[in-house]
Amino acid sequence: MGKFIMTVAMSFAGLFFAFLRGWYLSILLLCVFPAIFFLMGSVFKIMEVGFKSNLKAYGQSAGYSE
């Protein structure tokens, strides 16, 4: 949940600075944001699956060592 909040905050900050710098950059960011959100969500989901599989493997090896 913390990563999600950080990602949203960084996105809004980027959009804010884009509107400060000029309309062209802000239009570009508005068009690219949905793809960025989708890709970040996918990466976080893939990382979560990897962490869960690593935790399961460490749990099994701890059982074997006992």
C-alpha positions, -999 to 999 in steps of 0.1 A, spaced: 0 0 0 29 23 7 43 19 -28 10 27 -43 6 59 -23 41 69 -32 35 62 -69 3 82 -69 20 111 -51 49 112 -75 25 111 -105 5 140 -92 37 160 -85 49 153 -120 16 165 -134 17 196 -113 52 205 -124 42 198 -160 14 223 -158 39 248 -143 64 244 -172 39 245 -201 9 230 -217 27 208 -242 45 187 -215 13 184 -195 -7 171 -225 21 146 -231 20 134 -195 -17 131 -195 -16 109 -225 12 87 -211 -1 84 -175 -25 55 -181 2 34 -196 26 42 -167 0 33 -141 -7 0 -159 30 -9 -162 37 0 -126 8 -21 -114 21 -50 -135 56 -47 -121 44 -45 -85 22 -76 -91 51 -95 -106 74 -85 -77 47 -96 -52 44 -131 -68 82 -134 -68 85 -124 -31 58 -150 -22 76 -178 -41 109 -169 -24 92 -168 10 77 -203 4 111 -216 -8 128 -203 24 101 -218 45 107 -252 29 144 -251 33 141 -241 70 119 -271 75 145 -293 59 173 -279 80 155 -286 112 
